[in-house]
Amino acid sequence: MRLSTSTIAVIAVLIALAFAPLYLGAYPLTLLGRVLALSIAAVGVMVVWGRAGILSLGQGLFFGLGGYALAMHLKLVATPKGELPDFMLYNGVEALPWFWAPFTSAPFALAMVLILPAAAAGLVAWLMFRRRITGVYVSIITQALLLAFVTWLNGSQGLTSGTNGITDFQTFLGIDLRGADVANGLYWVTLLFVALALGGTALLLRTPFGAILTAIRDNENRTRFLGFNPAAFKIAAFMLGGLLAGVSGALYTLHLGTISPAMIGTAFSIELVVWVALGGRASLIGAAAGLVLGQLAKDRISSAAPDAWLYVMGSLFVLVVLVMPQGVAGLIQGRRRPAPAPTPPSPLTREVSDAV
């Protein structure tokens, strides 16, 4: 099997990233691990927006579900047996809430990291797309649901620790999260998930499923007239986007050691869309690379000039919309694409030219 140039380049970058613990210091490696975890959510945005044409501004909802599912388990493991998490005691909770109890099991919590975001995304998508809701209404609905979720988290101090979020994790699957070699191991696990997300999604989008998503994005009515059910395909794409966001949220929670409503709000969801637009919403690599480079730039610029970052990000987004609607990846692909060959003149044209 002959590999394309872009595939070889991606494999080379992944190999270089695999050796990053050998040439990066502790802070750059931790930062790179965090942004790589976020890039999995960007892959989901590419599927939902770039391939299916659904602009969701509420991916933070599914990101948060994955993060909180894992954080609840980590908090229970860090709590002495028979006692309640510290924030519940501070808020006068006398018994462990019913929906917390199953998260004492690690297999259940890991399953919920996948099932909860995918199921929530499927339910939201089913309610929207069976009624043929499209366009800006989808963006408004998804953002409203995210705001409702964040408001509930903030107001449920005794159930979710409210604005403080869930923190103080100690062990995961028997591994001490504060151990010396944990940072390297977590980085490699994150890189493995990034590779699986990119490879698995690329293979899926090359199947007829991906082709039909493209057809729905370009002309949904024509796809329906050809006998396909656009709602079913859009629901499947939305569920895949939710699942990837949930995995991203769980990994990000492990890297950061906390999860809170401030990390999953509307600003986060909009930033996801901005980075995917900058990298190229029609390209898996462009979406992931756009987020990674954007987050790294954010860290540098925010450290040097905290007030300037929002202006920089806004300017970049305006630039992309006006000059590069397909993002950097679209610009590169456009330059690589050979110019169309001149159409040979038809016999009639040739005869007219000869006569002139």
Disulfide bonds with the S-S distance in Angstrom:
none
